Amino acid sequence: MTTLIESEEHKALRSAVAALGRRYGRDYVTRTIAEGRHPTELWAEAGKLGYLGVNLPEEYGGGGGGIAELSIVLEELGAAGSPLLMLVVSPAICGTVISRFGTEEQKRTWLPGLADGTRTMAFGITEPDAGSNSHRLTTTARRDGADWLLTGRKVFVSGVDQADATLVVGRTEDARTGTLKPCLFIVPRDAEGFSRHRIDMELNAAEKQFELFLDDVRLPGDALVGGGTSHASGSGGEDAGLLQLFAGLNPERVMTAAFAIGMGRFALARAVEYARDRTVWKAPIGTHQAIAHPLAQAHIDLELARLMMQKAAHLYDAGDDAGAGEAANMAKYAAGEACVKAVDQAVHTLGGNGLTREFGLAPLITAARVARIAPVSREMILNYVSHQTLGLPKSY
Ligand SMILES: Cc1cc2nc3c(=O)[nH]c(=O)nc-3n(C[C@H](O)[C@H](O)[C@H](O)COP(=O)(O)OP(=O)(O)OC[C@H]3O[C@@H](n4cnc5c(N)ncnc54)[C@H](O)[C@@H]3O)c2cc1C
């Protein structure tokens, strides 16, 4: 049964990445944060080993695998205490969108670098006045000769300072109907009129979040993913934005689930170690069922979430975008909840030590919440399941 769920190749990848993660681990992350750096050494080594681009096509330097493999990479690095948040964004969203919908030129320009980690790309969709309601996006692109002029604002975009470019979700105005259509633009970090402001987050992470200002940012025609005109396949340019967006969002949910499961496993392992040793009565505290059972429950919840994540990744990699949508949402929901509970119980298990710097679990209390909020909140997933799966009417 285990091999049905996870192949020998996947198991081998899991243990190889886990070994890399152990060589870096939580102490490495804590040090890089204290020094105000990015985890560049881990990123570079993971890139060299082929882990960062494991999902990208072989002809562009990737490993030829899928989101199933990339989610294993992120989960195992997270379980070792050294997750790489930019994996969710750079190879998973941006790499997927470009390899599925980019022009040949965009693929050749970006994919080899995204695959070996020498280049990264951030992803900006969230806007201050739209939030969960992406129908309200107002970042707008208009034509100016062969160029585009992009204007708008984004918020909470991760890793813009370290990324060579940001994949920005905007809209273009359909000249015939006046309808606004989503469109994805590759915006270089130093483009004129593109500025950023770091948001002061209560998060102990190397990756930072930014508010972005796009003020008539002039972009060449080929900055639009898929190029300026629609392809016969319907996969390129102005008319394809919605397809491109959905192609990127399912991997994002799967990868957020992997991020959450990895973090939950890391916290749980620290708690189990502690509960085995710490003795304040006759036997270690792990002997008391009030301590052991919630840890067992946390383990079960993480395993169940992983099962749904594997289903979502499998459907996505098999080309079933619609089926993957439901499973990816459910996996993200389950993993976010399992992670928050696992971290909460881990901190509690350590008593006062749960809040000390030395044991390092307390920062995970806020970090775990990210998986409940982003990239789509718990409530929006419950809405999705209510409407799409159960067929209940909408309240909004
Ligand atoms: C650490 C971090 C990293 C992030 N990285 C990125 C990134 O790289 N790129 C990017 O584009 N964005 C990023 N985000 C943004 C993230 O995707 C948004 O925060 C998320 O989509 C929620 O949007 P919001 O914060 O505007 O909340 P809102 O939409 O304002 O929601 C606030 C609350 O209201 C609830 N709510 C809203 N509508 C409904 C409804 N119809 N029914 C029930 N409840 C509802 C929500 O569930 C939530 O609890 C990041 C966020 C964080 C915290």
The ligand as an SDF file (V2000), in Angstrom:
LIG
                    3D

 53 58  0  0  0  0  0  0  0  0999 V2000
    3.4850   35.5880    5.2520 C   0  0  0  0  0  0  0  0  0  0  0  0
    2.6080   35.8960    4.0780 C   0  0  0  0  0  0  0  0  0  0  0  0
    3.1330   35.7480    2.8030 C   0  0  0  0  0  0  0  0  0  0  0  0
    2.3810   36.0870    1.6930 C   0  0  0  0  0  0  0  0  0  0  0  0
    2.9540   36.0050    0.4420 N   0  0  0  0  0  0  0  0  0  0  0  0
    2.2500   36.4400   -0.6420 C   0  0  0  0  0  0  0  0  0  0  0  0
    2.8590   36.4630   -1.9310 C   0  0  0  0  0  0  0  0  0  0  0  0
    4.0180   36.0780   -2.1130 O   0  0  0  0  0  0  0  0  0  0  0  0
    2.1260   36.9530   -2.9730 N   0  0  0  0  0  0  0  0  0  0  0  0
    0.8600   37.4060   -2.8260 C   0  0  0  0  0  0  0  0  0  0  0  0
    0.2710   37.8410   -3.8110 O   0  0  0  0  0  0  0  0  0  0  0  0
    0.2300   37.3870   -1.6140 N   0  0  0  0  0  0  0  0  0  0  0  0
    0.9070   36.9160   -0.5260 C   0  0  0  0  0  0  0  0  0  0  0  0
    0.3070   36.8920    0.7220 N   0  0  0  0  0  0  0  0  0  0  0  0
   -1.0610   37.4260    0.8520 C   0  0  0  0  0  0  0  0  0  0  0  0
   -2.1150   36.3540    1.1640 C   0  0  0  0  0  0  0  0  0  0  0  0
   -2.3400   35.5640    0.0380 O   0  0  0  0  0  0  0  0  0  0  0  0
   -3.3670   37.0890    1.6780 C   0  0  0  0  0  0  0  0  0  0  0  0
   -3.0530   37.5770    2.9530 O   0  0  0  0  0  0  0  0  0  0  0  0
   -4.5840   36.2080    1.6910 C   0  0  0  0  0  0  0  0  0  0  0  0
   -4.9970   35.9280    0.3860 O   0  0  0  0  0  0  0  0  0  0  0  0
   -5.7630   36.8650    2.4580 C   0  0  0  0  0  0  0  0  0  0  0  0
   -6.0110   38.1390    1.9620 O   0  0  0  0  0  0  0  0  0  0  0  0
   -6.1370   39.3670    2.9930 P   0  0  0  0  0  0  0  0  0  0  0  0
   -4.9340   39.3420    3.8750 O   0  0  0  0  0  0  0  0  0  0  0  0
   -6.3730   40.6080    2.2030 O   0  0  0  0  0  0  0  0  0  0  0  0
   -7.3770   39.0410    3.8930 O   0  0  0  0  0  0  0  0  0  0  0  0
   -8.9030   39.4630    3.6390 P   0  0  0  0  0  0  0  0  0  0  0  0
   -9.3400   39.0530    2.2840 O   0  0  0  0  0  0  0  0  0  0  0  0
   -9.0810   40.8720    4.0280 O   0  0  0  0  0  0  0  0  0  0  0  0
   -9.6310   38.5190    4.7010 O   0  0  0  0  0  0  0  0  0  0  0  0
   -9.6490   38.8360    6.0990 C   0  0  0  0  0  0  0  0  0  0  0  0
  -10.4740   37.7580    6.8150 C   0  0  0  0  0  0  0  0  0  0  0  0
  -11.8030   37.7570    6.3040 O   0  0  0  0  0  0  0  0  0  0  0  0
  -12.1530   36.4630    5.8720 C   0  0  0  0  0  0  0  0  0  0  0  0
  -13.0330   36.5490    4.6890 N   0  0  0  0  0  0  0  0  0  0  0  0
  -12.8500   37.3060    3.5700 C   0  0  0  0  0  0  0  0  0  0  0  0
  -13.8510   37.0880    2.7060 N   0  0  0  0  0  0  0  0  0  0  0  0
  -14.6760   36.1620    3.2650 C   0  0  0  0  0  0  0  0  0  0  0  0
  -15.8840   35.5290    2.8530 C   0  0  0  0  0  0  0  0  0  0  0  0
  -16.4420   35.7500    1.6650 N   0  0  0  0  0  0  0  0  0  0  0  0
  -16.4300   34.6050    3.6970 N   0  0  0  0  0  0  0  0  0  0  0  0
  -15.8600   34.3350    4.9210 C   0  0  0  0  0  0  0  0  0  0  0  0
  -14.7370   34.9360    5.3510 N   0  0  0  0  0  0  0  0  0  0  0  0
  -14.1480   35.8230    4.5340 C   0  0  0  0  0  0  0  0  0  0  0  0
  -10.8340   35.7800    5.5320 C   0  0  0  0  0  0  0  0  0  0  0  0
  -10.9450   34.3720    5.6070 O   0  0  0  0  0  0  0  0  0  0  0  0
   -9.9110   36.3480    6.6010 C   0  0  0  0  0  0  0  0  0  0  0  0
  -10.0230   35.5920    7.7790 O   0  0  0  0  0  0  0  0  0  0  0  0
    1.0380   36.5490    1.8510 C   0  0  0  0  0  0  0  0  0  0  0  0
    0.5030   36.6560    3.1340 C   0  0  0  0  0  0  0  0  0  0  0  0
    1.2570   36.3350    4.2480 C   0  0  0  0  0  0  0  0  0  0  0  0
    0.6530   36.4870    5.6100 C   0  0  0  0  0  0  0  0  0  0  0  0
  1  2  1  0
  2  3  1  0
  2 52  2  0
  3  4  2  0
  4  5  1  0
  4 50  1  0
  5  6  2  0
  6  7  1  0
  6 13  1  0
  7  8  2  0
  7  9  1  0
  9 10  1  0
 10 11  2  0
 10 12  1  0
 12 13  2  0
 13 14  1  0
 14 15  1  0
 14 50  1  0
 15 16  1  0
 16 17  1  0
 16 18  1  0
 18 19  1  0
 18 20  1  0
 20 21  1  0
 20 22  1  0
 22 23  1  0
 23 24  1  0
 24 25  2  0
 24 26  1  0
 24 27  1  0
 27 28  1  0
 28 29  2  0
 28 30  1  0
 28 31  1  0
 31 32  1  0
 32 33  1  0
 33 34  1  0
 33 48  1  0
 34 35  1  0
 35 36  1  0
 35 46  1  0
 36 37  1  0
 36 45  1  0
 37 38  2  0
 38 39  1  0
 39 40  1  0
 39 45  2  0
 40 41  1  0
 40 42  2  0
 42 43  1  0
 43 44  2  0
 44 45  1  0
 46 47  1  0
 46 48  1  0
 48 49  1  0
 50 51  2  0
 51 52  1  0
 52 53  1  0
M  END
$$$$
